[in-house]
Amino acid sequence: MTPIKYITEDGLKKLKEELHQLENVERPNISKQIAEARDKGDLSENAEYDAAKEAQGLLEMRIAKLKDTIANSRIIDESRLDTEKVQLLNKVVIKNLKTGAKMTYTIVPDSEADLKSGKLAISTPIAKGLLGKKIGDKVDIQVPSGVMTFEVIEISL
């Protein structure tokens, strides 16, 4: 059984849109490619047919994975979030005590992570280390480059 994944309403909407695109646009296109390749004759030596069948297999696998993710997703009730401690969907300002650099991250489910826009996946070492911490707490976090010490400066929604 696939574990339950927590997701925001926007994240679920994006997954459903992608599923709709794959089922209603991509799937018919691949079926058309297979039919065109089949019409060209001998299937045993038809590279186009083999490529189209492989693309179909990958597409169907992606569709099945999306359906499974959607079925096992639970929408996070944002009204029950607070800023007492760091938790999922909180925006956190942290300070690297060694360099003095301040960073702002929003802790999000893995499927919605986007470091360029400051969305940090909950499964990353930094997010795991920050969970449950309060403003003013100092935390040592093991990252690939070694141990880094951060201070939680601000927690907001």
Buried (B, 14 or more C-beta within 10 A) or exposed (E): EEEEBBBBEEBBEBBEEBBEEBBEEBBEEBEEBBEEBBEEEEEEEBEBBEEBBEBBEEBEEBBEEBEEBBEEBEEBEEEEEEBEBBBBBBBBBBBEBEEEEEBEBBBBBEBBBEEEEEBBBBEBEBBBBBBEBEBEBEBEBEEEEEEBEBBBBBBEE
